[in-house]
Amino acid sequence: MGKNTQQKTDGVLIQPSVEREFSSGGVIYKDKGEKWLVRATAPSDLFPKISWMLPKGWIDDDAPGVPGPKASGRVKADENSLQRTALREVKEEGGIEAKIIRKIGTEKYFFKHPERGPILKFVTFYLMEYVRDLPEGSDGETSEVLWLPYEEALKKLSFGGERKMLKKAKELLASVV
């Protein structure tokens, strides 16, 4: 069980503040599902540990490092915004162009941000097919991009929720080919 972060003040239970974040991303395949894209994060002062992930990111931002109205849930994102974000993040973090085949679903999880505290994150993922490499490559948030067979990609991913999305993507691809 997790640590109890509730506090009591004069007999009243106070819940800690939890921010929400909304993001979108892609699970990308090529060669009819023989290869799947995974990316390694670039270490930073805030997040020094390298993680293997799927490309994803905030729907919008107010400033660098500050989620915008849709990414923070102050304004509801529509399907078009989610799709545009997923395609943008695949370009930026994966260094490729892809096309959306179908929506996979939304993964929800908690994490602790080093500066902002607990965050409840919602990430909508789309099954995408590789179109082409981009000449500019991936952005500074990515240190490496790999195309791996399904089983290797599954093992490489650092987080269970993203492994779950990869599994769903493979099942979905089998039903649309």
N, C-alpha and C positions, 0 to 999 in steps of 0.2 A: 504494500500500500504506500501511497505517496505521503509526504509530510503534511500534517494538518496545518494549514496556513490561516485558519479562521482565528479571529481575536474576539475576546469578550470585553465589553466596556459597560460597566454598571448593569450586568446581566443581559445585555443586548448583544446578539451575535453579529459581528461585522465581517462581511465577505471582502477579501482583498479585490482591488480593482483589476480586471482582466480586459486588456485591449483585444479587439478583433481585427484580423487582417484577411483580405480577400485577394486571391491570386489566381492565375490561370497558366496552363502549360501544356506541353505536348509529350506524347509517347510516340516516337518516330521509328518507322521501320523502312528498310529497303530490301531489294532483292526478294520480293514476295514474302517477307517476314523472316528471311534467313539471318538478317543482321538488325540490331536494335541500338539506338544511340544512347550513350550515357556520358555524363560530363563530370569532371573533377572541379571542385570549387578552387578558386585561387585564395590562398591564405591571406588574411588581413589582420590588422590590430584587433578588431572587434571579434572576428571569427578565425583564429589562427589554425584550427584543425581542418585538414582537407577532407571533404565528404564527396562521395560519388552520388550524383543525383540525376534527375530528369530536368530538362529546361523548364523553368517556371518563374513567374515574377508578379509583382503588384500590378493591379489594373491601372492605377495612376499614382502619381506622387505630387505632393505640394512643393517639395524641395528634396535634394539628395538626402536619403535616409528618413524621410518623413512621408508616411502613406497619405495619399490624396483622399478625396471624399468617397470615391468608390472603393478604394483599397481598404479604407478604415470602416466601411459600412454606413457612413453618414448618408450616402446616396446609393440606392440599389443599382447594381450593374445589370444591364440587359444582356441577352445572349450574344448580340453583335459585339459588345464591348469585351466580353469574355473571349470570343473567338479572335478578335483583333489582337488582344493581349497575348494569347497563346502563340499566334503566328509571329508576333514581334519578339517574344522571348526565345523562341526557337531560332530565329535569325541571330539575335544578340548573343545568346549563351551557347548555341550549337554551331553557329557559323554556317548555317544551311538555310535553304528555302524548302518549305514543305507545304503540302496541301492537306486540309482537314478532311478526313473520311467520315468520322462520326464522334459524337460526344461519348466519353467513357463514363464519367461520373465525377463526384466531388468527394475528396478526402478531407477529413476534419481531424485536427490534432492540436495538442497543447505543446508549447515549448517556452523556455525561459530566455528572453532576450537579455544580453548582458547589461544594457542600459535602460530598457523600457519595462523590464519585468515580465510577468506571465502574459502569454499571447495565445488566444484561440484562433487558429489559422484554418481557413477553408480554401482548398485549391481544386479548381475544376480542370480536369485533364481531358484532352482530345486525342483520339487516335489519328496519326498523321502519316502520310506517305512522303518519303524523301523526293525532292524534285531536282535540286542541284546544290553544289557547294557555292558559297559566296566568296568572292575574291578577298574581301576584308577579313574573313575568318571570324572567330568568336571574340567577344569583348573581354575586358580585364577581370570580369568576375569568374572566368573559366580558365583553368590552367591546362586542361587536356580534354579532348573529345575522342571517344572510342566508338567504333561500330563492332558490336560483339554478337555472337550467336546467343539465342534466347537464354539458355541455362547460365552462360557466363555473365550476361547482363544482369540476370536475376541475382546472382551471387555477389556481383560487384556493387550493386546499389546499397547505400548505407542505411536506408530507412525502410521499415516495414510497410508503411503506407504507400511508398512509391513502388515497392515490390508487388504489392497488391494491385496497383494500377497497371503495372506491366503484365501481370497475369491476366487481368481483365482485357487488356488490349490484345493480347495474343488470342484469347477466346473470341473476342469481337472480330478480329481479322479473319479467323477461320470461318465465321458465319457470313462474311461479306465477299469472300473470294470465290 
